[in-house]
Amino acid sequence: MDAWRLFKNTEDTVSTAVGLSIDDVLPLSLSTHGSPPILHLYTFRPSAIVGKYQDIEAALRLDRCRARGIEFNRRSTGGGTVIMGPKVVALGLGIDIDKPGLRGGIGGIFKTLSTVLIRALEELGIKAGFVPKNDLEVGGKKIAGLSAALETDKAILFHSSLLVDFDIPLMLDIMNQPPLKMSDKGYNCFSQRMTTIKEQLGHDIDMETVCGAIEASFRDTFGVALEGDEPDKWENQRIQEFSQKRYTNPAWIFSHKHPRSHMGIGELKTPAGLLEIYLSLAGNTIEHVIITGDFFSTTRDINLLESSLKWTSSKRQRIEENLSGVWRDDMIYGLDVATLTEAILKAKENTLNPIQKAM
């Protein structure tokens, strides 16, 4: 029987810098350090964490975070904002992309690993289901979010946050919710989409019991043993590097800010998530474009898409041609060229001044 490593700390909460840095090392340890898959189960201090491609100043009310002592940071995986704390299980998994039992593509990875969490919830007496693109739901309410990133050719980082208990008033106080997101699925208030293990069971449950169910589900699903372990010397050095270069570095935390004011913005709710496109024009030529939002992709692919559009015509046909020239399936999970083009054209429309619009 294969043995996976288990990094576990649910007794003491950790900072965002520590937790996220450990997670970023997981796939790196597999691809370059010879480690077997690593499951990381832990809890954060009260914190708000945005997805890799989000604008943190647009997603969060940072003044309120600071006033409340809520940490904020940016993770290396895609998706939307999550509010973490001692009653939310944080899960990081570094796993080989060709591991037997793991379906291919980002969609297959979500389906496989969501099944692991669904089985864990069943063990606790809760019937949940996977709802694309990245939620586990119980009776139409979200109980867990999923995210993933493939930054190496050999291993993937999978993230999940499982709500054991949750401070919804805190979430509503510190988050900015775009109108498009608020109206998602017909709910008037984002809080109506949330539920917790405690709410579903009708009583408290300790974190060790929840983590035990998750561990058992991983063992059963993949037919492996989980052996308790800690990062070794090489991994601790990489953890320190990630902490310094990313998670305590304002350049990382505040990347993907709103661009300069004269850029137009196009917002579009899509099956891939909320797209936010920032665009500036030089005449009818695209001078600069930034693709952001709560979707799933890789830095390499987003850079490739943005580069394919720079200094080209802003006409629909040319935008579609340029995107199609570099496009491949799941480049942005759940999105197609036509939908991305539509968001870009919305941004273009908002760059034009009244005289230009009349022409």
C-alpha positions in Angstrom: 0.0 0.0 0.0 1.3 3.4 -1.0 1.9 5.9 1.8 1.1 9.6 1.6 2.4 12.3 4.0 0.0 14.1 6.3 0.8 17.6 7.6 -1.8 18.3 10.3 -2.3 21.2 12.7 -5.9 21.9 13.8 -5.1 22.6 17.4 -3.3 25.9 16.8 -4.4 28.4 14.2 -1.7 29.6 11.8 -1.1 32.9 9.9 -2.0 33.2 6.3 1.7 33.5 5.4 2.5 30.2 7.1 -0.5 28.2 5.9 -0.3 29.4 2.3 3.5 29.0 2.1 3.3 25.4 3.3 0.6 24.7 0.7 2.6 26.2 -2.1 5.5 23.9 -1.3 3.3 20.8 -1.6 3.4 20.3 -5.4 7.0 21.6 -5.5 8.0 18.9 -3.1 6.5 16.3 -5.3 7.9 17.6 -8.6 11.4 18.4 -7.5 12.0 16.8 -4.1 10.8 13.3 -4.6 8.0 13.4 -2.1 4.8 11.3 -2.3 1.5 13.2 -2.3 1.0 15.4 0.8 -2.3 16.2 2.5 -2.2 19.4 4.7 -5.1 19.9 7.2 -5.0 23.0 9.3 -6.9 26.1 10.5 -6.2 29.8 10.0 -6.4 32.7 12.3 -9.5 34.9 11.4 -8.6 36.0 7.9 -9.8 36.8 4.4 -8.0 35.3 1.4 -8.7 36.3 -2.2 -8.1 34.2 -5.3 -5.0 34.6 -7.4 -6.6 36.7 -10.1 -8.8 39.0 -7.9 -8.3 42.6 -7.0 -8.0 42.5 -3.2 -9.0 46.1 -2.8 -12.1 45.5 -4.8 -13.0 42.3 -3.0 -12.4 43.4 0.6 -13.1 46.4 2.8 -9.5 46.5 4.0 -10.1 49.3 6.5 -12.6 47.1 8.3 -10.3 44.1 8.2 -7.6 46.1 9.8 -10.0 47.5 12.4 -11.2 44.0 13.3 -7.7 42.5 13.3 -8.6 40.2 10.4 -5.6 39.1 8.3 -5.9 39.4 4.5 -3.8 37.8 1.8 -3.8 36.4 -1.7 -3.5 32.6 -2.4 -1.8 31.1 -5.4 -4.9 29.3 -6.6 -7.9 30.7 -8.5 -11.4 31.2 -7.4 -13.1 33.8 -5.1 -12.7 35.2 -1.7 -12.9 32.9 1.4 -13.2 33.9 5.0 -11.2 31.6 7.2 -10.9 30.9 10.9 -10.6 28.3 13.7 -13.9 26.6 12.7 -13.1 26.3 9.0 -11.0 23.3 7.9 -8.3 24.4 5.5 -7.2 21.7 3.2 -4.2 21.7 0.9 -3.2 18.7 -1.3 -0.1 18.3 -3.4 -0.8 15.4 -5.8 0.7 14.1 -9.1 -1.4 15.0 -12.1 -1.1 11.4 -13.4 -1.9 9.8 -10.0 -4.2 6.7 -10.5 -7.7 7.5 -9.6 -7.4 11.2 -10.4 -9.4 12.3 -13.4 -7.7 14.5 -16.0 -8.2 18.2 -16.6 -9.2 20.8 -14.0 -12.8 19.6 -14.2 -11.8 16.0 -13.6 -9.7 17.0 -10.7 -12.6 18.9 -9.1 -14.9 16.0 -9.6 -12.5 13.4 -8.1 -11.5 15.4 -5.1 -15.0 16.7 -4.4 -16.1 13.1 -4.2 -13.5 12.6 -1.4 -15.1 15.5 0.6 -18.7 14.3 -0.2 -17.8 10.9 1.2 -16.4 12.5 4.3 -19.5 14.6 4.8 -21.6 11.4 4.4 -19.6 9.8 7.2 -20.7 12.7 9.3 -24.3 12.3 8.3 -24.6 15.1 5.7 -25.6 14.5 2.1 -23.7 17.0 -0.2 -23.2 17.3 -3.9 -20.7 18.9 -6.3 -22.0 21.9 -8.2 -19.7 23.2 -11.0 -17.7 25.2 -11.1 -16.2 24.7 -7.6 -18.7 24.3 -4.8 -20.0 21.6 -2.6 -23.6 22.3 -1.6 -26.2 20.9 0.8 -29.8 21.7 -0.2 -28.6 24.5 -2.5 -26.4 26.1 0.1 -22.5 26.1 -0.1 -20.7 24.2 2.6 -17.2 24.0 0.9 -15.3 25.8 -1.9 -12.7 24.2 -4.1 -9.7 25.7 -6.0 -6.7 24.4 -7.8 -3.5 25.5 -9.6 -1.2 23.7 -12.0 2.0 25.6 -12.0 4.4 22.7 -12.7 4.1 19.9 -15.3 4.0 17.2 -12.7 1.9 18.1 -9.7 -1.1 20.2 -8.8 -2.1 22.1 -5.7 -5.7 21.6 -4.6 -7.3 23.8 -2.0 -10.6 23.5 -0.1 -12.3 25.3 2.8 -14.9 23.3 4.6 -17.3 25.2 6.8 -17.7 23.6 10.2 -19.0 26.8 11.7 -18.9 30.3 10.2 -19.3 34.0 11.1 -21.6 35.2 8.3 -22.0 38.7 9.8 -18.2 39.1 9.7 -18.1 38.0 6.1 -20.8 40.5 5.1 -19.0 43.3 7.0 -15.6 42.9 5.4 -16.4 41.7 1.9 -17.3 43.9 -1.1 -19.8 41.9 -3.2 -20.1 42.9 -6.8 -23.7 43.3 -8.0 -23.3 40.5 -10.5 -22.1 38.2 -7.8 -24.8 39.2 -5.4 -27.5 38.3 -7.9 -26.0 34.9 -8.7 -28.5 32.1 -8.7 -31.3 34.5 -7.8 -30.4 35.1 -4.1 -30.8 38.5 -2.8 -28.1 38.1 -0.2 -24.9 36.1 -0.4 -25.4 34.8 3.1 -28.5 32.8 2.1 -26.2 30.6 0.1 -24.1 29.5 3.0 -24.4 26.6 5.4 -22.2 24.8 7.9 -21.6 21.3 9.3 -22.9 22.5 12.6 -26.1 23.9 11.1 -26.7 20.7 9.2 -26.2 18.4 12.2 -28.0 20.7 14.6 -25.2 20.5 17.2 -21.5 21.3 17.7 -18.8 19.0 16.4 -15.1 19.0 17.1 -12.5 19.7 14.4 -10.7 16.4 15.0 -13.8 14.4 14.1 -14.2 16.4 10.9 -10.6 15.9 10.0 -10.7 12.3 10.8 -13.6 11.8 8.3 -11.6 13.6 5.6 -8.5 11.5 6.3 -10.5 8.3 6.2 -12.1 9.3 2.9 -8.7 10.0 1.3 -7.4 6.6 2.5 -10.4 4.8 1.1 -10.7 6.7 -2.2 -7.0 6.3 -3.2 -6.2 3.1 -1.3 -3.3 4.6 0.6 -2.0 5.1 4.1 -1.6 8.5 5.6 1.5 8.9 7.7 1.9 11.9 10.0 4.9 14.0 9.1 6.3 17.5 9.1 8.2 19.6 6.5 11.8 18.6 6.2 14.8 21.0 6.1 14.5 21.5 2.3 10.8 22.1 2.5 11.2 24.5 5.4 13.6 26.6 3.4 11.1 26.8 0.5 8.3 27.7 3.0 10.4 30.6 4.2 11.1 31.7 0.6 7.4 31.7 -0.3 6.5 33.6 2.9 9.1 36.3 2.1 8.5 36.6 -1.6 4.7 36.2 -1.6 2.7 36.2 1.6 4.5 39.0 3.6 5.2 41.0 0.4 2.8 43.8 -0.5 3.7 43.5 -4.1 2.1 40.0 -4.1 -0.8 40.8 -1.8 -1.8 43.9 -3.7 -1.1 42.7 -7.2 -4.0 42.8 -9.7 -5.1 46.2 -8.3 -7.6 48.3 -10.3 -5.5 49.7 -13.2 -5.2 53.3 -13.9 -8.5 55.2 -14.0 -8.8 55.8 -17.8 -9.0 52.0 -18.4 -12.4 50.6 -19.2 -13.8 47.7 -17.2 -16.0 44.9 -18.5 -17.7 42.6 -16.0 -19.4 39.4 -17.1 -20.8 36.6 -15.0 -19.9 33.3 -16.8 -19.8 29.6 -16.0 -16.1 30.1 -15.3 -16.8 32.7 -12.7 -17.0 36.5 -12.6 -14.7 38.0 -15.3 -13.3 41.5 -14.9 -11.5 42.8 -17.9 -9.5 46.1 -17.8 -8.7 47.6 -21.2 -7.0 50.7 -22.5 -7.0 51.8 -26.2 -4.7 53.7 -28.5 -7.2 54.7 -31.1 -8.8 51.4 -32.1 -5.8 49.4 -31.0 -5.6 47.5 -27.7 -2.8 49.2 -25.8 -3.1 47.1 -22.6 -5.5 44.4 -21.2 -5.7 42.8 -17.8 -7.8 39.6 -17.3 -8.9 39.2 -13.7 -11.7 37.6 -11.8 -12.5 34.5 -9.7 -11.8 31.9 -12.3 -9.2 29.0 -12.5 -6.2 29.2 -14.7 -2.4 29.5 -14.6 -0.2 32.6 -14.6 1.4 31.3 -17.8 -1.9 31.0 -19.6 -3.3 34.4 -18.5 -0.1 36.0 -19.6 -0.3 34.3 -23.0 -3.9 35.4 -23.5 -3.1 39.0 -22.5 0.0 39.0 -24.8 -2.0 37.7 -27.7 -4.2 40.9 -27.6 -1.7 43.6 -26.9 -1.2 46.1 -29.8 -3.9 44.4 -32.0 -7.2 45.7 -33.4 -10.0 46.0 -30.9 -12.6 44.7 -33.5 -14.5 41.6 -32.5 -13.2 39.5 -35.4 -9.5 40.3 -34.6 -10.0 39.7 -30.9 -11.5 36.2 -31.6 -8.8 35.4 -34.1 -6.0 36.3 -31.7 -7.5 34.4 -28.8 -8.3 31.4 -30.9 -4.6 31.3 -32.1 -3.4 30.5 -28.5 -6.6 28.9 -27.0 -6.9 25.4 -25.8 -9.5 23.5 -23.7 -9.6 24.5 -20.0 -7.1 27.4 -20.5 -9.6 29.2 -18.3 -11.7 26.4 -16.8 -15.4 26.7 -18.0 -14.8 29.5 -20.5 -14.7 29.7 -24.3 -13.3 32.3 -26.7 -16.7 33.8 -27.5 -17.5 34.5 -23.9 -14.0 36.0 -23.2 -14.4 38.2 -26.3 -17.7 39.5 -25.1 -16.2 40.6 -21.8 -13.3 42.3 -23.6 -15.8 44.1 -25.8 -17.7 45.3 -22.8 -14.5 46.7 -21.4 -13.8 48.4 -24.8 -17.2 50.0 -24.7 -16.4 51.5 -21.3 -13.1 53.0 -22.5 -14.9 55.2 -25.1 -15.7 58.8 -24.3 -19.1 60.1 -25.4 -17.8 61.6 -28.7 -16.2 58.3 -29.6 -19.4 56.4 -28.7 -21.3 58.6 -31.1 -19.0 57.9 -34.0 
